[in-house]
């Protein structure tokens, strides 16, 4: 015969009171704010203040120096009828979309292979992340030489007409070279995130799948991808934001050419600053900033929702 002992009424009331009382926030010592102050001052002077000044001048007709007049929304209205602006946005978003798909597909497949039971996987991981530590402009100049000299010479030697000319000189194909080089540099960072996600999956899950007779493709589609879905969301959105800001690789490969076929939004803005369209391109920069902020908010919402689940 078993007996149960009821908790004393006082203990029950104390427990209920503790559960209903909100936890006090930990007090932050003033010393932490003192250490934060230098970074806050530098961030304000180097980023916040110039940004506010630039947004103000986007409502003027300033050329970057000298006299100026306040013209309201004229610059913003003119942007919507400017074919050069439209072309830069079309190229940038198209390039970012294609590149983010390619980078994530390659990085995910490499991550699956580099977390499998293969020999020298640690050494291979080191080799695959090397492009991440090389400067983008250096990579661009190296590939510029390859696309302009080595590949055409190789194509001519084999009699392949499609490879006999540099794709960087073709207005319809130059973007392909930019996508290839950008993906080559971006895959390592994305790969590391996917490797971290795959290594966080408990081995018992795959063991249970093996006992149920699941094949490799079934495990990939029904276990691996759903369990790393949060990492996929992070990589896609972070990659898309980064590719929207592509500049150095494009400068090193095509400098926005042929013509303006591969001129991105950042290149259009910088070119306008040096060409006397300071206020006009500042309006373009402000609009671009708003778009990036919206994408950042979407990223924050999606990642928070994914972490909550």
C-alpha positions as CSV (number, residue, x, y, z in Angstrom):
1,X,0.0,0.0,0.0
2,X,1.4,3.3,-1.0
3,X,0.8,6.7,0.5
4,X,1.2,10.1,-1.0
5,X,2.2,13.2,0.8
6,X,0.4,16.4,-0.1
7,X,2.5,19.5,-0.5
8,X,2.0,22.1,2.3
9,X,-0.4,24.9,1.5
10,X,2.3,27.4,2.1
11,X,4.7,25.8,-0.4
12,X,1.9,25.6,-3.0
13,X,1.2,29.3,-2.6
14,X,4.9,30.2,-2.7
15,X,5.3,28.2,-5.9
16,X,2.3,29.9,-7.5
17,X,3.6,33.3,-6.5
18,X,7.0,32.5,-7.9
19,X,5.5,31.3,-11.2
20,X,3.3,34.4,-11.5
21,X,6.0,36.9,-10.6
22,X,8.0,38.0,-13.7
23,X,11.7,37.5,-13.6
24,X,13.7,40.6,-12.9
25,X,15.9,41.8,-15.7
26,X,19.6,41.5,-14.9
27,X,21.0,45.0,-14.3
28,X,23.7,46.0,-16.8
29,X,26.8,47.6,-15.2
30,X,27.7,51.0,-16.4
31,X,31.2,49.8,-17.4
32,X,29.7,47.9,-20.3
33,X,28.2,51.1,-21.8
34,X,31.5,52.8,-21.4
35,X,33.2,50.1,-23.5
36,X,30.4,50.4,-26.1
37,X,30.7,54.2,-26.3
38,X,33.8,54.4,-28.7
39,X,32.1,52.0,-31.2
40,X,28.9,53.9,-31.0
41,X,30.7,57.2,-31.7
42,X,32.6,55.8,-34.6
43,X,29.5,54.2,-36.1
44,X,27.6,57.5,-35.7
45,X,30.3,59.6,-37.3
46,X,31.3,57.2,-40.1
47,X,27.8,55.8,-41.1
48,X,24.8,57.4,-39.5
49,X,25.7,61.1,-40.0
50,X,26.9,60.7,-43.6
51,X,23.7,58.6,-44.3
52,X,21.5,61.4,-42.9
53,X,23.3,64.1,-44.9
54,X,23.1,62.0,-48.0
55,X,19.3,61.5,-47.6
56,X,18.9,65.2,-47.1
57,X,20.8,66.1,-50.3
58,X,18.7,63.6,-52.3
59,X,16.0,66.2,-52.1
60,X,18.2,68.9,-53.6
61,X,19.9,69.5,-57.0
62,X,23.5,69.4,-55.5
63,X,26.3,68.1,-57.7
64,X,28.4,67.3,-54.7
65,X,29.8,70.8,-54.1
66,X,28.9,74.4,-54.5
67,X,25.4,75.9,-54.4
68,X,22.3,73.8,-54.3
69,X,18.5,74.2,-54.1
70,X,15.8,72.2,-52.5
71,X,13.7,70.5,-55.2
72,X,11.6,68.0,-53.2
73,X,10.8,64.6,-54.8
74,X,12.0,65.6,-58.2
75,X,15.0,63.2,-58.2
76,X,12.8,60.3,-56.9
77,X,10.2,60.9,-59.6
78,X,12.8,61.0,-62.3
79,X,14.2,57.7,-61.3
80,X,11.1,55.8,-62.3
81,X,11.4,57.0,-65.9
82,X,15.2,56.5,-66.2
83,X,16.0,53.5,-68.4
84,X,19.6,53.4,-67.0
85,X,18.2,53.0,-63.4
86,X,15.7,50.4,-64.5
87,X,18.4,48.4,-66.3
88,X,20.7,48.5,-63.3
89,X,17.9,47.2,-61.0
90,X,16.8,44.6,-63.5
91,X,20.4,43.3,-63.9
92,X,21.2,43.4,-60.1
93,X,18.0,41.5,-59.0
94,X,18.3,39.0,-61.8
95,X,22.0,38.4,-61.1
96,X,21.3,38.1,-57.4
97,X,18.5,35.6,-57.9
98,X,20.4,33.3,-60.3
99,X,23.6,33.5,-58.2
100,X,21.8,32.7,-54.9
101,X,20.2,29.6,-56.4
102,X,23.4,28.4,-57.9
103,X,25.5,29.1,-54.8
104,X,23.1,27.3,-52.4
105,X,22.6,24.3,-54.7
106,X,26.4,23.8,-55.0
107,X,27.2,24.5,-51.4
108,X,24.5,22.2,-50.1
109,X,25.6,19.3,-52.3
110,X,29.2,19.9,-51.3
111,X,28.2,20.0,-47.6
112,X,26.4,16.7,-47.9
113,X,29.5,15.1,-49.4
114,X,31.9,16.7,-47.0
115,X,29.9,15.4,-44.0
116,X,29.6,11.9,-45.3
117,X,31.9,9.0,-44.3
118,X,34.7,9.8,-46.8
119,X,38.4,9.9,-46.5
120,X,40.3,13.2,-46.1
121,X,37.0,15.2,-45.6
122,X,38.8,17.6,-43.2
123,X,41.4,18.4,-45.8
124,X,38.8,18.8,-48.5
125,X,36.9,21.2,-46.3
126,X,40.0,23.4,-46.0
127,X,40.6,23.4,-49.7
128,X,37.0,24.4,-50.5
129,X,37.1,27.4,-48.2
130,X,40.2,28.9,-49.8
131,X,38.3,31.2,-52.2
132,X,36.6,32.9,-49.2
133,X,39.9,34.4,-48.0
134,X,41.0,35.9,-51.3
135,X,40.1,39.4,-52.2
136,X,37.2,39.7,-54.7
137,X,39.0,42.2,-57.0
138,X,42.0,39.8,-57.2
139,X,39.7,36.9,-58.1
140,X,38.0,39.1,-60.7
141,X,41.2,40.1,-62.4
142,X,42.4,36.5,-62.5
143,X,39.2,35.3,-64.1
144,X,39.2,38.2,-66.4
145,X,42.5,36.9,-67.8
146,X,41.1,33.4,-68.1
147,X,37.9,34.4,-69.8
148,X,39.6,36.9,-72.2
149,X,42.7,34.8,-73.1
150,X,42.9,31.3,-71.8
151,X,39.4,30.1,-72.6
152,X,39.3,31.6,-76.1
153,X,42.7,30.1,-76.9
154,X,41.5,26.7,-75.6
155,X,38.3,27.0,-77.7
156,X,40.2,28.0,-80.8
157,X,42.6,25.0,-80.4
158,X,39.6,22.6,-80.1
159,X,37.6,24.3,-82.8
160,X,34.7,25.2,-80.5
161,X,33.2,28.5,-81.7
162,X,31.2,29.1,-78.6
163,X,34.5,29.3,-76.6
164,X,36.6,31.1,-79.1
165,X,35.5,34.5,-78.0
166,X,35.4,36.0,-74.5
167,X,32.0,35.9,-72.9
168,X,32.8,39.1,-71.1
169,X,32.7,41.0,-74.4
170,X,29.3,39.6,-75.3
171,X,26.4,41.8,-73.9
172,X,24.2,38.8,-73.7
173,X,26.6,36.4,-71.9
174,X,28.8,38.7,-69.8
175,X,26.5,38.2,-66.8
176,X,27.3,34.5,-66.9
177,X,30.9,35.1,-66.2
178,X,30.0,37.4,-63.3
179,X,27.7,34.7,-61.9
180,X,30.5,32.1,-62.2
181,X,33.1,34.2,-60.4
182,X,30.7,35.4,-57.7
183,X,29.5,31.9,-57.0
184,X,33.1,30.6,-56.9
185,X,33.9,33.1,-54.2
186,X,30.6,32.8,-52.3
187,X,30.2,29.0,-52.1
188,X,32.7,28.5,-49.2
189,X,30.9,30.8,-46.7
190,X,27.6,29.2,-47.6
191,X,29.2,25.7,-47.4
192,X,30.4,26.3,-43.8
193,X,26.9,27.2,-42.7
194,X,25.4,24.1,-44.3
195,X,28.1,21.9,-42.7
196,X,27.3,23.3,-39.3
197,X,23.6,22.6,-40.0
198,X,24.2,19.0,-41.1
199,X,26.5,18.2,-38.2
200,X,23.8,19.4,-35.8
201,X,21.4,16.6,-37.0
202,X,21.4,13.7,-34.4
203,X,22.8,10.5,-35.8
204,X,20.0,8.6,-34.2
205,X,17.6,10.1,-36.8
206,X,19.5,8.5,-39.6
207,X,19.8,5.2,-37.7
208,X,16.1,5.1,-37.3
209,X,15.6,5.8,-41.0
210,X,18.0,3.0,-41.9
211,X,16.0,0.6,-39.7
212,X,12.8,1.7,-41.6
213,X,14.5,0.9,-44.9
214,X,14.8,4.5,-46.1
215,X,17.1,5.0,-49.1
216,X,19.7,7.8,-49.6
217,X,17.3,10.0,-51.6
218,X,14.5,9.4,-49.1
219,X,16.8,10.4,-46.2
220,X,17.9,13.5,-48.1
221,X,14.4,14.7,-49.0
222,X,12.5,13.7,-45.9
223,X,15.1,14.1,-43.2
224,X,18.1,16.2,-44.2
225,X,16.4,19.0,-46.1
226,X,13.6,19.6,-43.5
227,X,16.0,19.6,-40.6
228,X,18.3,22.2,-42.2
229,X,15.5,24.3,-43.6
230,X,16.4,27.1,-41.2
231,X,20.0,27.2,-42.5
232,X,18.6,27.3,-46.1
233,X,16.5,30.3,-45.2
234,X,19.5,32.1,-43.6
235,X,21.8,31.3,-46.6
236,X,19.3,32.4,-49.2
237,X,18.4,35.7,-47.6
238,X,22.0,36.6,-46.5
239,X,23.3,35.6,-50.0
240,X,20.6,37.6,-51.8
241,X,21.5,40.7,-49.7
242,X,25.2,40.3,-50.4
243,X,24.7,39.8,-54.1
244,X,22.6,42.9,-54.4
245,X,25.7,44.8,-53.2
246,X,28.0,43.2,-55.8
247,X,30.7,45.7,-56.9
248,X,34.3,44.7,-56.9
249,X,33.9,41.5,-58.9
250,X,31.9,43.3,-61.6
251,X,34.5,46.1,-61.7
252,X,37.3,43.6,-62.1
253,X,35.5,41.6,-64.8
254,X,33.5,43.9,-67.0
255,X,33.5,47.4,-65.3
256,X,29.8,47.4,-66.0
257,X,30.1,46.6,-69.7
258,X,29.8,45.9,-72.5
259,X,28.1,49.2,-72.6
260,X,25.9,49.2,-69.5
261,X,24.8,45.5,-69.8
262,X,26.3,44.5,-66.4
263,X,26.2,47.7,-64.5
264,X,24.8,47.0,-61.0
265,X,23.0,49.4,-58.7
266,X,26.1,50.2,-56.6
267,X,28.1,50.8,-59.8
268,X,25.4,53.2,-61.1
269,X,25.4,55.1,-57.8
270,X,29.2,55.4,-57.6
271,X,29.4,56.4,-61.3
272,X,26.8,59.1,-60.7
273,X,28.7,60.5,-57.7
274,X,31.8,61.1,-59.9
275,X,29.8,62.3,-62.9
276,X,28.0,65.3,-61.4
277,X,24.7,63.5,-60.5
278,X,25.4,63.5,-56.8
279,X,21.8,64.3,-55.6
280,X,20.2,62.2,-58.2
281,X,22.2,59.1,-57.3
282,X,21.9,59.8,-53.6
283,X,18.1,59.4,-54.2
284,X,18.9,56.2,-55.9
285,X,21.1,55.1,-53.0
286,X,18.3,56.0,-50.5
287,X,15.8,53.9,-52.5
288,X,18.2,51.0,-52.6
289,X,18.8,51.4,-48.9
290,X,15.1,51.1,-48.2
291,X,14.9,47.9,-50.3
292,X,17.8,46.3,-48.4
293,X,16.2,47.3,-45.1
294,X,13.0,45.6,-46.1
295,X,14.9,42.5,-47.1
296,X,16.7,42.6,-43.7
297,X,13.4,42.8,-41.9
298,X,12.1,39.8,-43.9
299,X,15.2,37.9,-42.9
300,X,14.7,38.8,-39.3
301,X,11.1,37.7,-39.3
302,X,11.8,34.4,-41.1
303,X,14.8,33.4,-38.9
304,X,13.0,34.3,-35.7
305,X,10.0,32.2,-36.8
306,X,12.3,29.3,-37.8
307,X,14.1,29.5,-34.4
308,X,10.8,29.5,-32.6
309,X,9.8,26.3,-34.2
